[in-house]
Amino acid sequence: MAETDGHLIYFIYDQVLFGRVNGLHFQMHAVAGGRAGSTNPKVVNKAVANNPYRTAQGEDTAKGIVGGPLPCGKYTLKVDAARHNWINLIPDKDTWMTGRTGGFAIHGHGPIGSQGCIVPDLFSDLQSLVRNVKTSPIPVTLTVVAGSMDDMPRYA
């Protein structure tokens, strides 16, 4: 299986972010949705976190509803110059956002955790790799899938 440099794949159910950036292959644990990735594990909603069936569930703080993982599809990574701990995810025009408004990112752990964003364990390492290619004419891309790494040849 050939890997494309500058492309990541996130497997919601397996909680794995896999890819290759600047010739460096990596595979790391990452979580999404349900406040997973919070520095306060007591706030994580385990029924929503990393649940591929909850990708359409947006956050509604007034009703106490936490957001599920980001919708499956394709995204382009864009380093956020204003936020140190943040990489914006720009959905491809063909990605069905399931009624969610976007604003998704890859970011580090924090008190709120994920309301849909991807929170990898080694965020600073990934951010350094992406920052190094931010001026490249070929953007770093991401494919988000519900399935597992057992289906990898289908997504490569």
N, C-alpha and C positions, 0 to 999 in steps of 0.2 A: 504494500500500500504506500503510495507516494503522499507525502505531506506537503501542503502548500505553505511557504514561508509567509508570515504575516496573517495567518488565519487561526482563529481559536474556535473550539467547539465546547459548549457547555451542556452537560447532561444533567437536567434538573433532578431526576429520580436518583441517579448515582451520586449526585453532589460532587461532580468532577469537572474541572476546567482544564482543557487539554489543548495543546497547540504548539506552534513554532513561530517565534518572533526573532528576527535578526540571526537566524540560523540556530537558535537555541531551542531545543525541544523541552517542553515541560508538561507535567501533569500534577495538578494540585487539588486539594480538597477545597470546595467552595459551596456556599449555601445561598438560598434565595427565598424571599418571602417569609411571611409569618413572624417577622422580627428576628429571624435567625441571624446570627452574626452579632447579636447584641452583647455588650459587655456585662449585661445583667441577664443570665440565663433564665431567671424566673419569669421574664416577660415573653419568652418565645412561645408562640402558639404552634404546638407540634402537629396539629391537624392541618395546618395551612403551610407551614414551612416545608419547602422542597417537595410540594405536592403538585405534580403536573396537571392534576384535575382542577386546580384553583388558579390557573393563570389569568382567568377573566375577572377574578375577585380584586377589586380596587379597595384602597383604604378609605374608610369613613370613620373618622375619629369621633364624630358626634354619636354614632351608633356603636362605637367600640369594636369596629370591624378592621382587622389588619389586612394589608394587601398580600396577595399571593405572589408566587414567582412571576417574573416577566413573561410575556407571551412568546411562544416559540416563533422563530423566524430568523431573519438576517439583520445584522446591525453593523455599523461602522463605528470604530472607537475614535474618540476625539478627546485629547488631553484637555482638561479644564484649567486654564491658566490662573483663574481666581481661587480655585479650591485645591489645596495641596493634596488632599486625600480622595481624589475623585477623577474618574475617566468617564465621560459622557458616552452613552450608547445611542446612536442615531439610527432609528429603524429604517430599513429599506422600504421603498415605496410599495413593494408587494407584501410586506409583512402585515398580517392581520392583527391589529392591536386589541382585538376582543372588547372594544369599547373603552379601553384604558387610554389615558391621555399622554402617556410617555413619561419623559423625565427620568428614564432609567439610567443607571450607571453601574460601573464596577467601583467599589469603594472598600475601605478598610473597616474593621470592626469599630463599633461605637455604641453609645447608650441606646439609641433607637433601633439599631440593627437594620434589617432589610424589609421594606414594604414592597419589594419586587426586584430590587437591584441584586446584583451578584456580589457576594462578599467572600473573596478568597482568603485563605489563611496567610498567604505570602503576598499580600497586596503590594508592598513597597518594591519587591523584586519585579513583579509584573509591571508596575507603573514605570520603573526605570527603563525596562525594555521598550515599552510603548513610547515613552518620551524620546528615546534615542532615534525613533523612526518617524517622529511627528512631521518632519519636513520632507519625507519621502513622497514621491508622486503616487506610490501605491499604498493605499490606506490599510491599516490593520482591520480585519473584519472578524465578525463573530457569528456563529450559527448556534442558536439555542434550540435544543431538542428535548422532548419529554423522555425519550427512550434511554437505553442504557449503552454502555461502552461495548456490550456484546454485539451491538448493531453497527459498530464503527465503520466497516467498509462501505456501508450505505451513505455515510456522511462525509467521508474523506474526499 
